[in-house]
C-alpha cells in the first residue's frame, strides 16, 4: 500500500527527480532519498495553512523524517494533516501544495519561492493526485 509515495512520484518531473536523486520510480528510493535530503538541509520558511511554522515545529518534522521506518513503507503511510514529507518537498522543490483531505483544504508553501503548484487528495485510506 504505497499510494502516498506513488502519488508523489507521479507528480515529480524529471528535474525534480534529479534534484532529489530519485533514480528509480519506486517508493523505497523516493523515501530513502527524502531521508538523505532531510539530513542535509535545514528546513525553514514554510507556511502551513497560512501560518509560518516555528523553528521548533520544523525541527520536530525533520526528526520525524530522520526516524521514519523505511521497512514499513509497504504497509502504508499515515499522512498527517501537517505532514513532514510534504513540508520537506515544499521546501526543497519550492512546491505550493494543495492537499484536500475529505472536505478540508490543507496548504503548504515555501515562503521564499514557489516554483509550481501541486495538488493531492486523500480520504481515510487513500492518497492520490
Residue, then its C-alpha position, 0 to 999 in steps of 0.5 A: x500500500x504505497x499510494x502516498x509515495x506513488x502519488x508523489x512520484x507521479x507528480x515529480x518531473x524529471x528535474x525534480x527527480x534529479x534534484x532529489x536523486x530519485x533514480x528509480x520510480x519506486x517508493x523505497x528510493x523516493x523515501x530513502x532519498x527524502x531521508x538523505x535530503x532531510x539530513x542535509x538541509x535545514x528546513x525553514x520558511x514554510x507556511x502551513x495553512x497560512x501560518x509560518x511554522x516555528x523553528x521548533x515545529x520544523x525541527x520536530x518534522x525533520x526528526x520525524x523524517x530522520x526516524x521514519x521506518x523505511x521497512x514499513x513503507x509497504x504497509x502504508x503511510x499515515x499522512x498527517x494533516x501537517x505532514x513532514x514529507x510534504x513540508x520537506x518537498x515544499x521546501x526543497x522543490x519550492x512546491x505550493x501544495x494543495x492537499x484536500x483531505x475529505x472536505x478540508x483544504x490543507x496548504x503548504x508553501x515555501x515562503x521564499x519561492x514557489x516554483x509550481x503548484x501541486x495538488x493531492x487528495x486523500x480520504x481515510x485510506x487513500x492518497x492520490x493526485 
